[in-house]
Amino acid sequence: MRDSESLVVCDVAEDLVEKLRKFRFRKETNNAAIIMKIDKDKQLVVLDEEHEGISPDELKDELPERQPRFIVYSYKYQHDDGRVSYPLCFIFSSPVGE
């Protein structure tokens, strides 16, 4: 059994933490995404790409086929009663076999 103290966990780059904080409270009403990756040498989660006005299908096409990514996605959601909200989704994308 592995000792939990030997588990290596990545930190998140400070500038990315601030970018995510601002993204969470953004006022824009378009779909948007922040794509992140792990810098293995630094053991750090860093910004890979940012997208404004991106659909789920377009987002899927932006992801690399052979490398995992973390995505924070904000999109416009129209409720059945007419209300509009902008939920945040955290997505982990990992290629098959990785």
C-alpha positions in Angstrom: 0.0 0.0 0.0 1.3 3.4 -0.9 2.1 5.9 1.8 0.0 9.0 1.3 3.0 11.2 2.0 4.7 10.0 -1.2 1.8 11.1 -3.4 2.9 14.0 -5.6 0.3 16.7 -6.2 0.7 19.6 -8.6 0.3 23.2 -7.5 -1.6 25.7 -9.7 0.4 28.6 -11.1 -0.4 31.8 -9.2 -1.3 33.8 -12.4 -3.7 31.0 -13.3 -5.4 31.1 -9.9 -6.1 34.8 -10.4 -7.3 34.2 -14.0 -9.7 31.5 -12.8 -11.0 33.8 -10.0 -11.8 36.5 -12.6 -13.3 34.0 -15.0 -15.7 32.8 -12.3 -17.1 36.3 -11.9 -17.0 37.3 -15.5 -19.9 39.5 -16.8 -19.8 38.4 -20.5 -22.7 36.3 -21.7 -20.9 34.3 -24.3 -19.6 30.7 -23.9 -15.9 30.7 -22.8 -13.3 28.2 -21.8 -9.9 28.1 -20.0 -7.9 25.1 -21.0 -5.1 24.0 -18.6 -2.3 21.4 -18.7 0.3 20.1 -16.4 3.9 21.2 -16.7 5.5 17.9 -15.6 9.0 19.4 -15.0 7.6 22.1 -12.6 4.7 19.9 -11.2 2.5 22.8 -12.0 -1.0 23.3 -13.6 -0.6 26.1 -16.1 -2.7 27.9 -18.7 -2.7 26.2 -22.1 -5.4 28.2 -24.0 -8.3 30.6 -23.5 -11.4 30.8 -25.8 -14.3 33.2 -26.1 -17.5 32.4 -27.9 -16.7 28.7 -28.2 -19.3 26.0 -28.6 -18.9 22.6 -26.9 -18.1 21.0 -30.3 -15.5 23.7 -31.1 -14.0 23.1 -27.6 -13.8 19.4 -28.3 -11.9 20.1 -31.5 -9.4 22.3 -29.7 -8.3 19.5 -27.3 -5.2 17.6 -28.1 -5.7 13.9 -29.1 -2.8 12.5 -27.0 -2.5 14.8 -23.9 -4.8 15.2 -21.0 -6.3 18.6 -20.2 -8.4 20.3 -17.5 -11.1 22.7 -18.8 -13.3 25.3 -17.0 -16.2 26.0 -19.3 -18.9 28.7 -18.9 -21.9 28.6 -21.1 -25.4 30.2 -21.5 -28.2 27.9 -20.2 -31.8 28.8 -20.8 -34.1 27.1 -18.2 -37.6 25.9 -19.1 -39.2 28.8 -17.2 -37.2 31.4 -19.3 -34.5 32.1 -16.7 -30.9 32.2 -18.0 -27.9 31.1 -16.0 -24.2 30.7 -16.8 -23.0 27.5 -15.1 -19.3 26.7 -14.7 -18.2 23.2 -15.6 -14.9 21.6 -14.7 -14.0 19.0 -17.3 -11.1 16.6 -17.3 -10.2 15.3 -20.8 -8.0 12.3 -21.1 -7.2 10.4 -24.3 -8.1 6.7 -24.4 -5.3 4.6 -23.0 -3.6 7.5 -21.2 
